[in-house]
Amino acid sequence: MLHKRAASLPRFTASDGCHLAEVIHPHNDGTAPGVSLARASLEPGQATSPHTLDFLEIYYVLSGRGVMHAGQESQEVSPESCVYLPPGVEQWLENTGNQTLVFLCVCHPAYDPKSDHLVEELEEVGK
């Protein structure tokens, strides 16, 4: 059995601007390669940078309020909201509340930074 407390894990800022703690990742934990789990947070008034992923991602909101943007759709999110994001969809999240937005991110296959693309970088390559 692998047991961790997400709140005590090292945090870093992801390329999209949110704060992450890798809870379960096969490269760190020797788990099966199919999935990763991270705990993320975004401060009030902040938003992640628009980006696409080459893998699917599921967000599950623990606390706070915001708006999830995926492709041409936008949806308000709050505690217990769950959002499925298919591979390749342009996505970004904004914190519209007055407290930290805390959410879990499940990726399949496991998160790989080489498969995480900021939209502004993709647009520059296409110029």
VEXDREN-2710 file (C-alpha; in Angstrom, 1 decimal):
% VEXDREN-2710
k/r/px/py/pz
1/MET/0.0/0.0/0.0
2/LEU/1.2/3.5/-0.9
3/HIS/-0.1/6.2/1.5
4/LYS/0.6/10.0/1.2
5/ARG/-0.8/13.2/2.6
6/ALA/-1.2/15.6/-0.4
7/ALA/-1.0/18.7/1.8
8/SER/2.5/17.8/3.0
9/LEU/4.0/17.1/-0.5
10/PRO/6.4/19.5/-2.2
11/ARG/4.6/22.0/-4.4
12/PHE/5.7/23.6/-7.7
13/THR/4.2/25.9/-10.3
14/ALA/3.1/24.1/-13.4
15/SER/3.6/25.6/-16.9
16/ASP/0.0/26.8/-16.9
17/GLY/0.5/28.8/-13.7
18/CYS/-1.4/26.7/-11.1
19/HIS/0.4/25.3/-8.0
20/LEU/0.7/21.5/-8.1
21/ALA/1.7/18.7/-5.8
22/GLU/2.1/15.3/-7.5
23/VAL/0.3/12.9/-5.2
24/ILE/0.7/9.7/-7.3
25/HIS/2.9/9.5/-10.3
26/PRO/4.5/6.4/-11.8
27/HIS/7.9/8.1/-12.2
28/ASN/7.9/9.1/-8.5
29/ASP/6.2/6.1/-6.9
30/GLY/6.8/3.0/-9.0
31/THR/3.0/2.7/-9.6
32/ALA/1.4/1.4/-12.8
33/PRO/2.1/3.8/-15.7
34/GLY/-1.6/4.4/-16.6
35/VAL/-2.6/7.2/-14.3
36/SER/-1.4/10.1/-12.2
37/LEU/-3.0/12.2/-9.5
38/ALA/-2.1/15.8/-8.5
39/ARG/-3.5/18.3/-6.0
40/ALA/-3.7/21.7/-7.6
41/SER/-4.6/25.2/-6.4
42/LEU/-5.2/28.6/-7.9
43/GLU/-5.5/31.8/-5.9
44/PRO/-8.4/34.2/-6.1
45/GLY/-8.4/36.3/-9.3
46/GLN/-5.9/34.1/-11.0
47/ALA/-6.3/31.9/-14.1
48/THR/-4.3/29.2/-15.7
49/SER/-2.8/29.8/-19.1
50/PRO/-4.8/28.3/-22.0
51/HIS/-3.2/24.9/-22.9
52/THR/-3.8/21.6/-24.5
53/LEU/-2.8/18.1/-23.3
54/ASP/-2.1/15.0/-25.4
55/PHE/-3.8/12.9/-22.7
56/LEU/-7.2/13.1/-20.9
57/GLU/-7.6/15.0/-17.7
58/ILE/-10.3/14.9/-15.0
59/TYR/-10.7/17.8/-12.5
60/TYR/-12.5/17.3/-9.2
61/VAL/-13.0/20.5/-7.2
62/LEU/-12.5/20.3/-3.5
63/SER/-13.0/23.9/-2.5
64/GLY/-13.4/27.3/-4.0
65/ARG/-15.3/28.6/-7.1
66/GLY/-14.3/29.2/-10.7
67/VAL/-15.0/28.8/-14.3
68/MET/-13.6/26.0/-16.4
69/HIS/-13.1/26.7/-20.1
70/ALA/-12.8/23.9/-22.6
71/GLY/-12.9/24.5/-26.3
72/GLN/-16.0/26.7/-26.9
73/GLU/-17.7/25.8/-23.6
74/SER/-17.5/27.4/-20.2
75/GLN/-18.9/26.0/-17.0
76/GLU/-19.0/27.3/-13.4
77/VAL/-17.3/24.9/-11.0
78/SER/-17.5/24.5/-7.2
79/PRO/-17.0/21.9/-4.6
80/GLU/-17.8/18.4/-5.9
81/SER/-17.8/19.5/-9.5
82/CYS/-16.1/17.0/-11.8
83/VAL/-15.0/17.9/-15.3
84/TYR/-13.8/15.5/-18.0
85/LEU/-11.4/17.0/-20.5
86/PRO/-10.6/14.9/-23.6
87/PRO/-7.1/15.0/-25.1
88/GLY/-6.4/18.0/-27.4
89/VAL/-9.0/20.3/-26.1
90/GLU/-7.9/23.9/-25.4
91/GLN/-8.5/24.4/-21.7
92/TRP/-8.0/26.9/-18.9
93/LEU/-9.5/27.5/-15.4
94/GLU/-10.1/30.8/-13.7
95/ASN/-10.7/31.4/-10.0
96/THR/-13.7/33.7/-9.7
97/GLY/-14.2/33.3/-6.0
98/ASN/-12.7/34.9/-2.9
99/GLN/-10.8/31.8/-1.6
100/THR/-8.2/29.5/-3.0
101/LEU/-9.6/27.1/-5.7
102/VAL/-8.4/23.6/-4.8
103/PHE/-8.9/20.7/-7.1
104/LEU/-7.6/17.2/-8.0
105/CYS/-6.2/16.4/-11.5
106/VAL/-6.3/12.9/-12.7
107/CYS/-4.4/12.2/-16.0
108/HIS/-4.5/9.2/-18.2
109/PRO/-1.9/8.2/-19.2
110/ALA/0.1/9.8/-16.4
111/TYR/1.0/13.4/-16.7
112/ASP/4.0/14.1/-19.0
113/PRO/5.2/17.8/-19.2
114/LYS/6.3/17.1/-22.8
115/SER/2.6/16.5/-23.7
116/ASP/1.4/19.8/-22.1
117/HIS/1.3/22.6/-24.6
118/LEU/0.7/26.3/-23.9
119/VAL/-1.6/27.7/-26.6
120/GLU/0.6/30.8/-27.0
121/GLU/3.6/28.6/-27.8
122/LEU/1.6/26.6/-30.4
123/GLU/0.4/29.8/-32.0
124/GLU/4.0/31.1/-32.2
125/VAL/5.1/27.8/-33.9
126/GLY/2.3/28.1/-36.4
127/LYS/3.3/31.7/-37.5
END
